[in-house]
């Protein structure tokens, strides 16, 4: 059985959790409390020297890291249901959309960035919250501009089939909602996010439904 190390609030772990649920892959998850600094424990650093989640331990003991690499691995080893289009241009579009959220904006908001703002730059809590909300909103603004009016956008980010782009988008949407970012300016993203959450495998993967989350259920 696959063994993932994640955290309920981790957007990157959320992406991988959604993919494994959608592909009906059996796995177990150990929560690494990022807020408590468990990721810096010697045992976890030995597993993942970057001290981040997710880490995915395969049945042969190989450890995979970085959510986008893990998503590609799952796509290659468990191709159904497909989360990448069959055509090369479609795959390029889905990957480009995915990286807007996973590579350009998510890296600006995790705990290690907020800790640096607090401990090194002396930014107070209000300033740190403003920083996070700004970068959430920027990712959503750019994503909305890319999706709205594009004929390749359908029920989901790319046509009417779920893709990795939707998983990356939703991971940012849930974080933005958690920080009470106004979603009104992003109607296309909001519509797609609602369609995703209506799917049981995704609903089961939601951050607030994981062990350790506030009022987890």
PyMOL commands that set and color helices and strands:
alter all, ss='L'
color gray80, all
select helices_A, chain A and resi 11-22+38-40+42-47+67-77+88-108+111-119+125-147+164-178+187-197+200-205+207-209
alter helices_A, ss='H'
color red, helices_A
select strands_A, chain A and resi 2-6+27-31+55-57+63-65
alter strands_A, ss='S'
color yellow, strands_A
deselect
rebuild
show_as cartoon
